[in-house]
Amino acid sequence: MSTDAVMLYTECHALYVRGVRAAVRERMEAEHAEDWWAKGVLTNVSPEQRQQLERLAITQGINSLEELLDVPHFGHLVCGSGLFADYLADSAAAFRKFLDLVRIRNVWAHVRMENTSVARVVQSLETMEDILSSLRRREALGISTIRRKFSSNPMGVKGEAQGLVVEEDNLDALEDFDAGFASYTQASDPMSFWTQLHSYLVMDTTVEPVEYSTDRNRIRVVITNQSPVGHSAPEVHFRDVSVEVHMSSRSDYQLVEGDIQRRTLAPGESFSFAIEMQSRQMAFSEFELVSRVDWDRLFSLTRRGSPPAEAVAPVLDELLERFESLGIKEFLEEVLSSIDGVEPGMTMQDAANLRDALRGFRETVDQKVEAIGCIFEEFLLQDSLRPGAQLADVTKFLDGLSSKINFLDEAIGKTDFALMDQAVNGLEQSQLAVMRLENAIKEVAGHTR
């Protein structure tokens, strides 16, 4: 393997570790507050790893406890804790990806990598991207950029295209960094089960300006059922979903769009509403999400089968090739690259040029939505079946992208840099969402890692 490939892995590995560490701490702090280390981390690793972490926490000079977490810990912390169930449609499949990264990490850390192919390294980087995008971490975008730059260099992958054999790393003689990770078993105690169900129902809020008022804001609330969609996991439906807005008795809010309740919410579905209130009052308001699990649907059992993979592989390969030819990820990278210069010091001319570029981007979004529609027609897809469901989700994200671009355009026009930052973050999340959906389509097409 070339020195460049080793450096490539080293740089991306650092981003991967940083991203997963941050995701673990943020989610576990939200669940366990200041007890996140004891109740979230130490209870979900193997006994051997727990002893090692307890010892290192005492002996190592560290700034924060998450610095002790490493690749061998990630599988159980993310998949076994039940706290990330809303991000992982198939926890067992995700766990296998974590294990694969443990293996190549051990090669990198303890064995000379000359016998590891460049393609194997690139494959591991794609797995890192997949995991980080599932966890909604921006580090996935960094790895994607680094990997594409490397792959575009002819010398980076020279000699790898033909006759590639991805080797199985024999790591039995190495230190057992994977103690306790040999198999995946879902936590079965009632509290873990409740926590997993609870995590599926997600509430997001954003603040939008109100044109006719300087002392009021519009708050948009989106409720989503992020439970797994499909027949490989129980279908979690929620009933009587509603949001209660709590405010001081001296103020009130106005519902200006949508409804604050939904009778039923199926997996993958969402609903939204918008309210307006005084700007100062936002700091003292709370949203309480209330719902019930539909137990009858939860315990309904169905099973589906598909034709043999070898019979449908050519069609799925063609579909994947058509989808990748749309260049949706690359387009989003171009959008983000263009708005990279959004800052308080930008000139009026820079702002005008950027707004012109944003108008062009909106036209491109419409073209890509139309192209996905052509794929639907050509391959006779339905949005209720995979991979049509994934492509339909891409269309939804692109439609949402248009509104985010409009939002950024308006923020630039008002020179409101707080709103600009919010819009840029929304565009980055759209890019992560498309990465997740592209990975899902690849897995349907049989390109699983």
C-alpha positions as CSV (number, residue, x, y, z in Angstrom):
1,M,0.0,0.0,0.0
2,S,1.2,3.5,-0.8
3,T,2.1,5.9,2.0
4,D,-0.6,8.2,0.7
5,A,-3.2,5.6,1.4
6,V,-2.0,5.2,4.9
7,M,-2.1,8.9,5.5
8,L,-5.6,8.9,3.9
9,Y,-6.8,6.3,6.4
10,T,-5.2,8.1,9.3
11,E,-6.8,11.5,8.5
12,C,-10.3,10.0,8.0
13,H,-9.9,7.7,11.1
14,A,-9.4,10.8,13.3
15,L,-12.6,12.4,11.9
16,Y,-14.5,9.1,12.4
17,V,-13.4,8.8,16.1
18,R,-14.1,12.4,16.8
19,G,-17.6,12.3,15.3
20,V,-18.7,9.1,17.0
21,R,-17.3,10.2,20.4
22,A,-19.3,13.5,20.1
23,A,-22.5,11.7,19.0
24,V,-22.2,9.2,22.0
25,R,-21.6,11.9,24.5
26,E,-24.4,14.2,23.2
27,R,-27.0,11.5,23.1
28,M,-26.1,10.0,26.5
29,E,-25.9,13.4,28.2
30,A,-29.4,14.1,26.9
31,E,-30.6,10.8,28.4
32,H,-28.6,10.6,31.6
33,A,-27.4,14.2,32.2
34,E,-24.2,14.3,34.4
35,D,-24.4,10.5,34.9
36,W,-23.9,9.8,31.2
37,W,-20.5,8.1,31.7
38,A,-21.5,5.8,34.5
39,K,-25.1,5.0,33.3
40,G,-24.6,5.3,29.5
41,V,-21.0,4.2,28.8
42,L,-19.8,1.9,31.6
43,T,-23.1,-0.1,31.6
44,N,-22.9,-0.8,27.8
45,V,-19.3,-2.0,27.3
46,S,-17.9,-5.4,28.2
47,P,-16.6,-6.1,31.7
48,E,-13.0,-6.1,30.5
49,Q,-13.4,-2.8,28.7
50,R,-15.2,-1.3,31.7
51,Q,-12.2,-2.2,33.9
52,Q,-9.9,-0.7,31.4
53,L,-11.9,2.6,31.1
54,E,-12.2,3.0,34.9
55,R,-8.4,2.6,35.2
56,L,-7.7,5.0,32.4
57,A,-10.0,7.6,33.7
58,I,-7.9,7.7,36.9
59,T,-4.4,7.4,35.3
60,Q,-4.7,9.3,32.1
61,G,-4.5,13.1,31.9
62,I,-7.5,13.9,29.7
63,N,-9.7,16.9,29.2
64,S,-12.9,15.0,28.9
65,L,-14.0,11.4,29.5
66,E,-15.1,10.8,25.8
67,E,-11.4,11.0,24.9
68,L,-11.1,7.5,26.4
69,L,-13.6,6.0,23.9
70,D,-12.2,4.3,20.9
71,V,-13.3,2.3,17.9
72,P,-13.7,-1.0,19.9
73,H,-16.2,0.6,22.2
74,F,-18.5,2.2,19.5
75,G,-20.5,-0.9,18.5
76,H,-22.2,-1.5,21.8
77,L,-22.4,2.2,22.8
78,V,-24.3,3.0,19.6
79,C,-26.1,-0.2,18.8
80,G,-26.4,-1.9,22.2
81,S,-27.6,1.1,24.3
82,G,-30.9,1.5,22.5
83,L,-30.4,5.3,22.5
84,F,-29.7,5.5,18.8
85,A,-32.6,3.4,17.6
86,D,-34.2,6.3,15.8
87,Y,-31.0,6.7,13.7
88,L,-30.4,3.0,12.8
89,A,-33.0,1.1,10.8
90,D,-31.1,-2.1,11.3
91,S,-29.0,-2.2,14.5
92,A,-27.6,-5.6,13.8
93,A,-26.3,-4.5,10.3
94,A,-24.9,-1.3,11.8
95,F,-23.1,-3.4,14.5
96,R,-21.4,-5.5,11.8
97,K,-20.1,-2.3,10.2
98,F,-18.6,-1.2,13.5
99,L,-16.9,-4.6,13.8
100,D,-15.5,-4.2,10.3
101,L,-13.9,-0.9,11.3
102,V,-12.5,-2.5,14.5
103,R,-10.7,-5.0,12.3
104,I,-9.0,-2.6,9.9
105,R,-8.3,-0.3,12.8
106,N,-6.3,-3.1,14.5
107,V,-4.4,-3.6,11.3
108,W,-3.6,0.1,11.1
109,A,-2.6,0.3,14.8
110,H,-0.7,-3.0,15.3
111,V,0.4,-4.5,11.9
112,R,2.2,-3.2,8.9
113,M,-0.5,-2.2,6.3
114,E,1.5,-3.1,3.1
115,N,-0.7,-6.2,2.5
116,T,-3.9,-4.2,2.8
117,S,-5.3,-3.0,-0.5
118,V,-6.1,0.6,-1.3
119,A,-9.6,-0.6,-2.2
120,R,-10.0,-2.1,1.3
121,V,-9.0,1.3,2.8
122,V,-11.5,3.2,0.6
123,Q,-14.2,0.7,1.5
124,S,-13.5,1.4,5.2
125,L,-13.8,5.1,4.6
126,E,-17.2,4.6,2.9
127,T,-18.3,2.6,6.0
128,M,-17.2,5.5,8.2
129,E,-19.2,7.9,6.1
130,D,-22.2,5.6,6.4
131,I,-22.1,5.4,10.2
132,L,-21.4,9.1,10.6
133,S,-24.2,10.2,8.3
134,S,-26.6,7.9,10.1
135,L,-25.6,9.6,13.3
136,R,-26.1,13.1,11.7
137,R,-22.5,14.0,12.2
138,R,-20.9,16.6,9.9
139,E,-17.6,14.7,10.0
140,A,-19.2,12.5,7.3
141,L,-18.9,15.4,4.9
142,G,-15.3,15.8,5.7
143,I,-14.5,12.2,5.0
144,S,-16.5,12.3,1.8
145,T,-14.5,15.2,0.6
146,I,-11.1,13.7,1.5
147,R,-12.0,10.3,-0.1
148,R,-13.2,11.9,-3.4
149,K,-10.0,13.9,-3.7
150,F,-8.0,10.8,-3.2
151,S,-10.1,8.7,-5.7
152,S,-9.8,11.5,-8.3
153,N,-6.0,11.1,-8.2
154,P,-5.1,8.4,-10.8
155,M,-2.0,7.4,-8.8
156,G,-4.1,6.9,-5.7
157,V,-6.0,3.9,-7.0
158,K,-3.6,2.8,-9.7
159,G,-3.4,-1.0,-10.0
160,E,-6.5,-1.6,-7.8
161,A,-9.2,-1.8,-10.4
162,Q,-8.3,-5.2,-11.8
163,G,-8.1,-8.6,-10.0
164,L,-8.9,-7.1,-6.6
165,V,-9.2,-9.6,-3.8
166,V,-10.4,-8.0,-0.5
167,E,-8.5,-9.9,2.1
168,E,-9.7,-11.2,5.4
169,D,-7.5,-9.9,8.1
170,N,-6.3,-12.6,10.5
171,L,-6.2,-10.8,13.7
172,D,-6.6,-13.7,16.2
173,A,-3.0,-13.2,17.5
174,L,-3.6,-9.5,18.2
175,E,-4.7,-8.0,21.5
176,D,-8.5,-8.6,21.9
177,F,-9.8,-5.1,21.4
178,D,-13.2,-6.6,20.7
179,A,-13.8,-8.4,24.0
180,G,-17.5,-8.8,24.4
181,F,-18.3,-7.7,20.9
182,A,-18.5,-11.1,19.2
183,S,-22.2,-11.0,18.6
184,Y,-25.1,-8.5,18.8
185,T,-27.9,-9.0,21.2
186,Q,-30.5,-6.4,21.7
187,A,-31.1,-5.3,25.3
188,S,-34.3,-6.9,26.6
189,D,-35.0,-5.3,29.9
190,P,-38.2,-3.3,30.1
191,M,-36.4,0.1,30.6
192,S,-34.3,-0.4,27.5
193,F,-37.3,-1.4,25.4
194,W,-39.2,1.7,26.6
195,T,-36.2,3.9,25.9
196,Q,-36.0,2.6,22.4
197,L,-39.7,3.2,21.7
198,H,-39.4,6.6,23.3
199,S,-36.4,7.6,21.0
200,Y,-38.4,6.9,17.8
201,L,-40.7,10.0,18.2
202,V,-38.6,13.1,17.5
203,M,-39.4,16.7,17.7
204,D,-37.4,19.4,15.9
205,T,-38.0,23.2,16.2
206,T,-36.7,26.1,14.0
207,V,-37.3,29.8,14.3
208,E,-38.3,31.8,11.3
209,P,-38.6,35.6,11.0
210,V,-42.0,37.3,10.9
211,E,-42.0,40.0,8.2
212,Y,-44.8,42.2,9.6
213,S,-43.4,42.4,13.1
214,T,-40.1,43.1,14.8
215,D,-41.0,41.7,18.3
216,R,-42.6,38.4,17.3
217,N,-41.1,35.2,15.9
218,R,-42.5,32.2,14.2
219,I,-41.6,28.8,15.5
220,R,-42.0,25.8,13.3
221,V,-42.3,22.4,15.0
222,V,-41.8,19.1,13.1
223,I,-42.8,15.7,14.7
224,T,-41.4,12.6,13.0
225,N,-41.8,8.9,13.7
226,Q,-38.3,7.7,13.0
227,S,-38.9,4.0,13.8
228,P,-37.6,1.5,11.2
229,V,-39.6,1.2,8.0
230,G,-40.0,-2.3,6.6
231,H,-40.5,-5.9,7.6
232,S,-37.2,-6.6,9.3
233,A,-38.3,-4.8,12.5
234,P,-41.5,-4.3,14.4
235,E,-43.6,-1.5,13.0
236,V,-44.0,1.2,15.7
237,H,-47.1,3.4,15.1
238,F,-48.0,6.2,17.5
239,R,-51.5,7.3,18.3
240,D,-53.0,10.5,19.6
241,V,-49.8,12.5,19.0
242,S,-50.0,16.1,20.3
243,V,-47.8,18.9,21.4
244,E,-48.6,21.0,24.4
245,V,-47.2,24.5,24.4
246,H,-46.3,25.7,28.0
247,M,-45.8,29.5,28.5
248,S,-46.2,32.0,31.3
249,S,-49.7,33.0,32.2
250,R,-49.0,36.6,31.0
251,S,-48.5,35.7,27.3
252,D,-50.1,33.6,24.6
253,Y,-49.2,32.1,21.2
254,Q,-51.0,32.0,17.9
255,L,-51.3,28.9,15.7
256,V,-50.7,30.1,12.2
257,E,-50.1,26.9,10.2
258,G,-50.9,23.2,10.5
259,D,-52.3,21.4,13.6
260,I,-50.7,20.6,16.9
261,Q,-52.0,17.0,17.0
262,R,-52.2,13.9,14.8
263,R,-54.5,10.9,15.3
264,T,-52.0,8.4,14.0
265,L,-48.3,8.6,12.9
266,A,-46.9,5.7,11.0
267,P,-43.1,4.8,10.6
268,G,-41.4,7.4,8.5
269,E,-44.3,9.9,8.7
270,S,-44.2,13.4,10.0
271,F,-46.4,16.4,10.6
272,S,-45.6,20.0,11.3
273,F,-47.2,23.2,12.5
274,A,-46.1,26.8,13.1
275,I,-46.9,29.2,16.0
276,E,-46.1,32.8,16.6
277,M,-45.2,34.4,19.9
278,Q,-43.4,37.4,21.3
279,S,-39.6,37.1,20.8
280,R,-38.8,37.5,24.6
281,Q,-41.3,34.8,25.4
282,M,-39.5,32.2,23.4
283,A,-36.9,31.9,26.2
284,F,-39.6,30.9,28.6
285,S,-41.6,28.5,26.6
286,E,-41.6,24.7,26.4
287,F,-43.0,22.1,24.0
288,E,-44.3,18.8,25.5
289,L,-44.8,15.9,23.1
290,V,-47.5,13.5,24.2
291,S,-48.4,10.2,22.4
292,R,-49.3,6.5,22.8
293,V,-47.8,3.4,21.1
294,D,-50.3,1.5,19.0
295,W,-49.8,-1.9,20.6
296,D,-52.1,-3.8,18.1
297,R,-49.9,-2.7,15.2
298,L,-46.7,-3.3,17.1
299,F,-47.4,-7.0,17.5
300,S,-48.8,-7.6,14.0
301,L,-46.5,-10.0,12.1
302,T,-45.9,-10.0,8.4
303,R,-43.1,-11.3,6.2
304,R,-42.1,-10.6,2.6
305,G,-39.8,-12.4,0.1
306,S,-38.1,-11.3,-3.0
307,P,-36.9,-13.0,-6.2
308,P,-33.4,-14.5,-6.2
309,A,-30.7,-11.8,-6.0
310,E,-28.8,-13.0,-9.0
311,A,-32.0,-12.7,-11.1
312,V,-32.6,-9.0,-10.3
313,A,-29.0,-7.8,-9.8
314,P,-28.6,-6.4,-13.4
315,V,-31.7,-4.2,-13.1
316,L,-30.7,-3.0,-9.6
317,D,-27.2,-2.3,-10.8
318,E,-28.6,-0.2,-13.7
319,L,-30.9,1.6,-11.3
320,L,-28.0,2.4,-9.0
321,E,-25.9,3.7,-11.9
322,R,-28.7,5.9,-13.0
323,F,-29.2,7.4,-9.5
324,E,-25.4,8.0,-9.0
325,S,-25.3,9.7,-12.4
326,L,-27.6,12.4,-11.1
327,G,-24.7,13.7,-9.0
328,I,-27.0,14.8,-6.1
329,K,-24.2,14.6,-3.5
330,E,-21.8,16.4,-5.7
331,F,-24.4,19.1,-6.3
332,L,-25.0,19.6,-2.6
333,E,-21.2,19.8,-2.1
334,E,-21.2,22.6,-4.8
335,V,-23.9,24.4,-3.0
336,L,-22.1,24.2,0.4
337,S,-18.8,25.3,-1.2
338,S,-20.5,28.3,-2.7
339,I,-22.0,29.4,0.6
340,D,-18.7,28.8,2.5
341,G,-18.0,32.6,2.2
342,V,-21.1,33.6,4.1
343,E,-19.7,35.8,6.9
344,P,-20.2,39.2,8.4
345,G,-17.3,40.6,6.3
346,M,-18.7,39.7,2.9
347,T,-19.2,42.6,0.5
348,M,-22.4,43.7,-1.1
349,Q,-21.1,42.4,-4.4
350,D,-20.3,39.0,-2.9
351,A,-23.8,38.8,-1.4
352,A,-25.3,39.7,-4.8
353,N,-23.2,37.1,-6.6
354,L,-24.2,34.5,-4.1
355,R,-27.9,35.3,-4.4
356,D,-27.6,34.8,-8.2
357,A,-25.9,31.5,-7.6
358,L,-28.7,30.4,-5.3
359,R,-31.3,31.1,-7.9
360,G,-29.4,28.9,-10.3
361,F,-29.2,26.1,-7.6
362,R,-33.0,26.2,-7.3
363,E,-33.3,25.6,-11.0
364,T,-30.9,22.6,-10.7
365,V,-33.0,21.2,-7.8
366,D,-36.1,21.2,-10.1
367,Q,-34.1,19.4,-12.8
368,K,-32.9,16.7,-10.5
369,V,-36.4,16.2,-9.1
370,E,-37.6,15.8,-12.7
371,A,-34.8,13.3,-13.4
372,I,-35.8,11.2,-10.4
373,G,-39.4,11.2,-11.7
374,C,-38.1,9.8,-15.0
375,I,-36.3,7.0,-13.2
376,F,-39.6,6.2,-11.4
377,E,-41.3,5.9,-14.8
378,E,-38.6,3.9,-16.5
379,F,-38.2,1.3,-13.8
380,L,-41.9,1.2,-12.9
381,L,-41.2,2.0,-9.2
382,Q,-43.6,2.5,-6.4
383,D,-42.9,4.8,-3.4
384,S,-44.3,2.1,-1.1
385,L,-41.6,-0.5,-2.0
386,R,-37.8,-0.3,-1.9
387,P,-35.9,1.2,-3.6
388,G,-38.8,3.4,-4.8
389,A,-39.3,4.5,-1.2
390,Q,-35.7,5.7,-0.8
391,L,-35.9,7.6,-4.1
392,A,-39.2,9.2,-3.0
393,D,-37.4,10.3,0.2
394,V,-34.6,11.8,-1.9
395,T,-37.3,13.8,-3.8
396,K,-38.7,15.0,-0.5
397,F,-35.3,16.2,0.7
398,L,-34.7,18.0,-2.6
399,D,-38.1,19.7,-2.3
400,G,-37.0,20.7,1.2
401,L,-33.7,21.9,-0.1
402,S,-35.5,24.5,-2.3
403,S,-37.1,26.0,0.7
404,K,-33.8,26.0,2.6
405,I,-32.1,27.8,-0.3
406,N,-35.0,30.3,-0.3
407,F,-34.5,30.8,3.4
408,L,-30.8,31.5,2.9
409,D,-31.5,33.9,0.1
410,E,-33.9,35.9,2.3
411,A,-31.4,35.9,5.2
412,I,-28.7,37.3,2.9
413,G,-31.1,39.9,1.7
414,K,-31.7,41.0,5.3
415,T,-28.0,40.6,6.3
416,D,-29.2,38.4,9.2
417,F,-26.1,36.3,9.9
418,A,-27.8,34.2,12.7
419,L,-30.4,33.1,10.1
420,M,-27.6,32.5,7.6
421,D,-25.9,30.1,10.0
422,Q,-29.2,28.3,10.6
423,A,-29.8,28.0,6.8
424,V,-26.2,26.7,6.2
425,N,-26.7,24.1,8.9
426,G,-30.0,23.0,7.3
427,L,-28.2,22.5,3.9
428,E,-25.5,20.4,5.5
429,Q,-28.2,18.2,7.2
430,S,-29.8,17.8,3.7
431,Q,-26.5,16.6,2.4
432,L,-26.1,14.1,5.2
433,A,-29.7,12.9,4.5
434,V,-28.9,12.2,0.9
435,M,-25.8,10.3,1.9
436,R,-27.9,8.1,4.1
437,L,-30.5,7.5,1.4
438,E,-27.8,6.7,-1.2
439,N,-26.3,4.1,1.2
440,A,-29.8,2.6,1.6
441,I,-30.3,2.3,-2.1
442,K,-26.9,0.7,-2.5
443,E,-27.8,-1.9,0.1
444,V,-31.1,-2.7,-1.7
445,A,-29.1,-3.2,-4.9
446,G,-26.9,-5.7,-3.1
447,H,-23.8,-3.5,-2.7
448,T,-23.7,-4.1,1.0
449,R,-20.4,-3.8,2.8
